[in-house]
Structures are given as structure tokens and as C-alpha cells.
Amino acid sequence: MQSIPSLKDLRQFGLNCILFAFSTQVWSQQLCPGSYNPATWNKCLGSYDFASGNQYLGEFRDGQ
């Protein structure tokens, strides 16, 4: 026989669903447009290849 979830359990589940949905919106970021441009790459995800052959892959803020 299965037990019926209590109201407290249902509230906790609903709160967790709301927090999860909110967190995915907060953490999602856009890809940086086109080739690297410090003037336009802000609050986006992209990659930059250095002359040494190293590559940076991650978040850019204010062109850095």
C-alpha cells in the first residue's frame, strides 16, 4: 500500500520545481556573436584562440 504525500511534501516539491525553473533562466547565457570583438563581447559565452595555440573557452565580460 502506498502512502499519500502530505501537504508539506507537495509544497516542498512545488517550491523545488519553481526554484529549478528560475535557476535555469538565471544561468543561461547567450553565445557571443561572430568573431572575437572586445567591443561587442559582453555577458556571453565564446572561445578565443591565442597565437600560442592555447584556447580560452568560457564567459566574456566587457571584452575580457
N, CA, C and O atoms as a MOPAC input file, in Angstrom:
PM7 MOZYME 1SCF
protein

 N      0.83900 1    -1.18100 1     0.00000 1
 C      0.00000 1     0.00000 1     0.00000 1
 C      0.88500 1     1.24500 1     0.00000 1
 O      1.81400 1     1.35800 1     0.79900 1
 N      0.58800 1     2.16500 1    -0.89500 1
 C      1.37500 1     3.39600 1    -0.97400 1
 C      0.78300 1     4.45900 1    -0.06000 1
 O     -0.43100 1     4.54300 1     0.12500 1
 N      1.67200 1     5.26600 1     0.50500 1
 C      1.18500 1     6.35500 1     1.34700 1
 C      0.91300 1     7.58500 1     0.49400 1
 O      1.54800 1     7.79200 1    -0.54000 1
 N     -0.01000 1     8.37300 1     0.92400 1
 C     -0.37100 1     9.60600 1     0.22700 1
 C      0.57100 1    10.70900 1     0.70400 1
 O      0.75800 1    10.88300 1     1.90900 1
 N      1.17500 1    11.46800 1    -0.24200 1
 C      2.08300 1    12.54500 1     0.17600 1
 C      1.34300 1    13.60400 1     0.99900 1
 O      0.19200 1    13.93800 1     0.72000 1
 N      2.01600 1    14.10900 1     1.99200 1
 C      1.40800 1    15.14000 1     2.82200 1
 C      1.44300 1    16.48600 1     2.10300 1
 O      2.16600 1    16.65800 1     1.12200 1
 N      0.67300 1    17.41300 1     2.58900 1
 C      0.63400 1    18.76000 1     2.01600 1
 C      2.01300 1    19.41700 1     2.10900 1
 O      2.41000 1    20.15800 1     1.21000 1
 N      2.73200 1    19.14900 1     3.18400 1
 C      4.08000 1    19.69900 1     3.34500 1
 C      5.00500 1    19.16800 1     2.24900 1
 O      5.79800 1    19.92200 1     1.68500 1
 N      4.90300 1    17.87200 1     1.94800 1
 C      5.72400 1    17.28600 1     0.88200 1
 C      5.39100 1    17.90400 1    -0.47100 1
 O      6.29200 1    18.18900 1    -1.26000 1
 N      4.11600 1    18.11100 1    -0.74300 1
 C      3.70200 1    18.70300 1    -2.01600 1
 C      4.17600 1    20.14800 1    -2.13600 1
 O      4.59900 1    20.58000 1    -3.20800 1
 N      4.10500 1    20.88100 1    -1.05200 1
 C      4.59700 1    22.26700 1    -1.07300 1
 C      6.09700 1    22.29900 1    -1.34000 1
 O      6.57500 1    23.11500 1    -2.12900 1
 N      6.83200 1    21.42000 1    -0.68700 1
 C      8.28200 1    21.36100 1    -0.87900 1
 C      8.61200 1    20.99900 1    -2.32300 1
 O      9.52000 1    21.58200 1    -2.91600 1
 N      7.88500 1    20.04600 1    -2.88700 1
 C      8.10100 1    19.65400 1    -4.27800 1
 C      7.81400 1    20.82400 1    -5.21700 1
 O      8.58600 1    21.07700 1    -6.14300 1
 N      6.72200 1    21.53200 1    -4.98800 1
 C      6.37500 1    22.68900 1    -5.82000 1
 C      7.41900 1    23.78600 1    -5.72200 1
 O      7.78100 1    24.39100 1    -6.73100 1
 N      7.90000 1    24.04600 1    -4.53300 1
 C      8.93700 1    25.06100 1    -4.33800 1
 C     10.21600 1    24.66600 1    -5.06800 1
 O     10.85600 1    25.50500 1    -5.70300 1
 N     10.58500 1    23.40300 1    -4.97900 1
 C     11.77900 1    22.93300 1    -5.68800 1
 C     11.62700 1    23.08900 1    -7.19600 1
 O     12.58100 1    23.47300 1    -7.87300 1
 N     10.44800 1    22.80000 1    -7.72900 1
 C     10.21200 1    22.96200 1    -9.17200 1
 C     10.34800 1    24.42400 1    -9.58700 1
 O     10.95500 1    24.72200 1   -10.61600 1
 N      9.79500 1    25.32600 1    -8.80200 1
 C      9.87200 1    26.75800 1    -9.11200 1
 C     11.32100 1    27.23600 1    -9.05000 1
 O     11.76800 1    27.96500 1    -9.93600 1
 N     12.05200 1    26.83900 1    -8.02600 1
 C     13.45300 1    27.24800 1    -7.89700 1
 C     14.30000 1    26.69400 1    -9.03100 1
 O     15.18600 1    27.38600 1    -9.53300 1
 N     14.04400 1    25.46900 1    -9.43900 1
 C     14.79400 1    24.88200 1   -10.54900 1
 C     14.52100 1    25.64300 1   -11.83900 1
 O     15.45100 1    25.95800 1   -12.58100 1
 N     13.26200 1    25.94000 1   -12.11000 1
 C     12.91200 1    26.67400 1   -13.33000 1
 C     13.55200 1    28.05800 1   -13.32600 1
 O     14.04300 1    28.50900 1   -14.36100 1
 N     13.55400 1    28.73400 1   -12.19100 1
 C     14.15500 1    30.05800 1   -12.08500 1
 C     15.66500 1    29.98900 1   -12.27700 1
 O     16.24500 1    30.84100 1   -12.95000 1
 N     16.30500 1    28.97900 1   -11.69200 1
 C     17.76400 1    28.89100 1   -11.77700 1
 C     18.23500 1    28.62700 1   -13.20000 1
 O     19.30100 1    29.11000 1   -13.58100 1
 N     17.49100 1    27.89100 1   -13.98700 1
 C     17.91100 1    27.64500 1   -15.36700 1
 C     17.82200 1    28.91500 1   -16.19000 1
 O     18.61100 1    29.09400 1   -17.11800 1
 N     16.89000 1    29.80000 1   -15.88200 1
 C     16.78000 1    31.06600 1   -16.59100 1
 C     17.91100 1    32.01200 1   -16.20100 1
 O     18.42800 1    32.74100 1   -17.04700 1
 N     18.29100 1    32.00400 1   -14.94900 1
 C     19.34700 1    32.89100 1   -14.46900 1
 C     20.69800 1    32.49800 1   -15.03800 1
 O     21.48200 1    33.36700 1   -15.41700 1
 N     20.98300 1    31.21000 1   -15.10500 1
 C     22.30100 1    30.74600 1   -15.50400 1
 C     22.49100 1    30.61200 1   -17.00400 1
 O     23.62000 1    30.46200 1   -17.47300 1
 N     21.40700 1    30.66400 1   -17.76100 1
 C     21.57900 1    30.51700 1   -19.20400 1
 C     22.14400 1    31.81300 1   -19.78500 1
 O     21.70500 1    32.90500 1   -19.42500 1
 N     23.11800 1    31.68700 1   -20.68200 1
 C     23.72800 1    32.84500 1   -21.32600 1
 C     23.75300 1    32.63300 1   -22.82100 1
 O     23.71400 1    31.50400 1   -23.30900 1
 N     23.81800 1    33.73000 1   -23.53500 1
 C     23.86200 1    33.67400 1   -24.98600 1
 C     25.28400 1    33.43600 1   -25.46000 1
 O     26.25200 1    33.72900 1   -24.75800 1
 N     25.38800 1    32.89800 1   -26.67000 1
 C     26.69400 1    32.74900 1   -27.29900 1
 C     27.14900 1    34.10000 1   -27.83000 1
 O     26.32900 1    34.90300 1   -28.27400 1
 N     28.44500 1    34.35200 1   -27.78600 1
 C     28.99700 1    35.60200 1   -28.31200 1
 C     28.82100 1    35.63500 1   -29.83400 1
 O     29.00900 1    34.61800 1   -30.50000 1
 N     28.46300 1    36.79500 1   -30.38200 1
 C     28.21500 1    36.89000 1   -31.82300 1
 C     29.50100 1    36.97000 1   -32.64200 1
 O     30.41900 1    37.70800 1   -32.28300 1
 N     29.57200 1    36.22500 1   -33.72600 1
 C     30.67400 1    36.33300 1   -34.68600 1
 C     32.04800 1    36.07400 1   -34.10700 1
 O     32.20500 1    35.34500 1   -33.12800 1
 N     33.04500 1    36.68800 1   -34.73400 1
 C     34.43200 1    36.56300 1   -34.28400 1
 C     34.67300 1    37.45800 1   -33.07900 1
 O     33.89800 1    38.37500 1   -32.80700 1
 N     35.76500 1    37.17900 1   -32.35300 1
 C     36.07300 1    37.93400 1   -31.14200 1
 C     36.14400 1    39.42700 1   -31.42100 1
 O     36.86400 1    39.88100 1   -32.31100 1
 N     35.38300 1    40.17200 1   -30.64300 1
 C     35.36100 1    41.63000 1   -30.73300 1
 C     35.14800 1    42.16000 1   -29.32000 1
 O     34.05400 1    42.02100 1   -28.77400 1
 N     36.18300 1    42.77200 1   -28.70800 1
 C     36.04800 1    43.24100 1   -27.33300 1
 C     34.94600 1    44.28000 1   -27.14900 1
 O     34.44300 1    44.45700 1   -26.04000 1
 N     34.57000 1    44.96200 1   -28.21900 1
 C     33.52400 1    45.98300 1   -28.11400 1
 C     32.13000 1    45.36800 1   -27.99300 1
 O     31.23100 1    45.97900 1   -27.41600 1
 N     31.94800 1    44.16900 1   -28.53200 1
 C     30.60500 1    43.57500 1   -28.53400 1
 C     30.48100 1    42.32700 1   -27.67000 1
 O     29.36700 1    41.90500 1   -27.36100 1
 N     31.59600 1    41.73200 1   -27.27600 1
 C     31.51200 1    40.51800 1   -26.47100 1
 C     31.40000 1    40.88400 1   -24.99600 1
 O     32.40400 1    41.18000 1   -24.34800 1
 N     30.18700 1    40.86400 1   -24.47100 1
 C     29.91900 1    41.17900 1   -23.07800 1
 C     28.77800 1    40.29500 1   -22.59300 1
 O     27.73800 1    40.19800 1   -23.24500 1
 N     28.97600 1    39.66000 1   -21.45900 1
 C     27.98100 1    38.77300 1   -20.86500 1
 C     27.54300 1    37.69900 1   -21.85500 1
 O     26.35100 1    37.49900 1   -22.08700 1
 N     28.53600 1    37.00700 1   -22.43700 1
 C     28.23800 1    35.94000 1   -23.38800 1
 C     29.28900 1    34.84000 1   -23.27300 1
 O     30.32600 1    35.01900 1   -22.63500 1
 N     29.00500 1    33.70900 1   -23.89500 1
 C     29.93100 1    32.57700 1   -23.90000 1
 C     30.57300 1    32.45400 1   -25.26800 1
 O     29.88900 1    32.53300 1   -26.28900 1
 N     31.89300 1    32.25900 1   -25.29200 1
 C     32.59300 1    32.13700 1   -26.56000 1
 C     33.95800 1    31.51300 1   -26.37000 1
 O     34.31700 1    31.09500 1   -25.26900 1
 N     34.71900 1    31.45300 1   -27.45700 1
 C     36.07500 1    30.90800 1   -27.38500 1
 C     37.02800 1    31.83500 1   -28.12200 1
 O     36.65800 1    32.50400 1   -29.08700 1
 N     38.27000 1    31.85500 1   -27.63800 1
 C     39.30500 1    32.69100 1   -28.24200 1
 C     40.57000 1    31.85200 1   -28.37200 1
 O     41.00800 1    31.22600 1   -27.40700 1
 N     41.15500 1    31.84100 1   -29.57100 1
 C     42.39600 1    31.11100 1   -29.82300 1
 C     43.57900 1    32.07100 1   -29.75000 1
 O     43.64200 1    33.04600 1   -30.49800 1
 N     44.51700 1    31.78900 1   -28.84300 1
 C     45.71300 1    32.60200 1   -28.69900 1
 C     46.74100 1    32.20000 1   -29.75100 1
 O     46.68200 1    31.09800 1   -30.29700 1
 N     47.68600 1    33.10200 1   -30.03400 1
 C     48.73900 1    32.82700 1   -31.01700 1
 C     49.59500 1    31.63300 1   -30.59700 1
 O     50.16600 1    30.94700 1   -31.44600 1
 N     49.68500 1    31.38400 1   -29.29500 1
 C     50.48900 1    30.26700 1   -28.78400 1
 C     49.83900 1    28.90800 1   -29.04200 1
 O     50.47000 1    27.86600 1   -28.86600 1
 N     48.57400 1    28.92900 1   -29.46000 1
 C     47.84500 1    27.68500 1   -29.68000 1
 C     46.88800 1    27.35000 1   -28.54900 1
 O     46.04600 1    26.46300 1   -28.68900 1
 N     47.01000 1    28.05700 1   -27.42000 1
 C     46.07800 1    27.85600 1   -26.31100 1
 C     44.71400 1    28.41100 1   -26.68700 1
 O     44.59400 1    29.29200 1   -27.53800 1
 N     43.69300 1    27.87600 1   -26.03600 1
 C     42.33400 1    28.33600 1   -26.31500 1
 C     41.62500 1    28.63800 1   -25.00800 1
 O     41.71700 1    27.87500 1   -24.04700 1
 N     40.91100 1    29.76900 1   -24.98000 1
 C     40.05100 1    30.09900 1   -23.84900 1
 C     38.62400 1    29.81500 1   -24.27400 1
 O     38.18000 1    30.26400 1   -25.33100 1
 N     37.91100 1    29.07500 1   -23.45200 1
 C     36.51600 1    28.75800 1   -23.70500 1
 C     35.74900 1    29.09100 1   -22.44100 1
 O     35.95800 1    28.46500 1   -21.40200 1
 N     34.86100 1    30.07300 1   -22.52100 1
 C     34.11800 1    30.45400 1   -21.32700 1
 C     33.39700 1    31.76700 1   -21.48900 1
 O     33.03900 1    32.17400 1   -22.59400 1
 N     33.19100 1    32.42500 1   -20.35700 1
 C     32.40500 1    33.65300 1   -20.30600 1
 C     33.27200 1    34.87300 1   -20.60500 1
 O     34.41400 1    34.96700 1   -20.15400 1
 N     32.71700 1    35.79000 1   -21.36600 1
 C     33.36700 1    37.06600 1   -21.64500 1
 C     32.52800 1    38.17700 1   -21.02400 1
 O     31.30400 1    38.20000 1   -21.15500 1
 N     33.21200 1    39.09700 1   -20.34400 1
 C     32.56600 1    40.29000 1   -19.77700 1
 C     33.41200 1    41.48900 1   -20.15600 1
 O     34.62000 1    41.51000 1   -19.92100 1
 N     32.77900 1    42.47100 1   -20.73400 1
 C     33.47200 1    43.69000 1   -21.16900 1
 C     34.66500 1    43.36800 1   -22.06400 1
 O     35.72100 1    43.98700 1   -21.93800 1
 N     34.50300 1    42.40600 1   -22.96500 1
 C     35.54300 1    42.05800 1   -23.92100 1
 C     36.68700 1    41.24600 1   -23.35400 1
 O     37.67000 1    41.00600 1   -24.05400 1
 N     36.59000 1    40.81800 1   -22.10900 1
 C     37.68600 1    40.05600 1   -21.48800 1
 C     37.19800 1    38.69200 1   -21.04500 1
 O     37.97400 1    37.90600 1   -20.50100 1

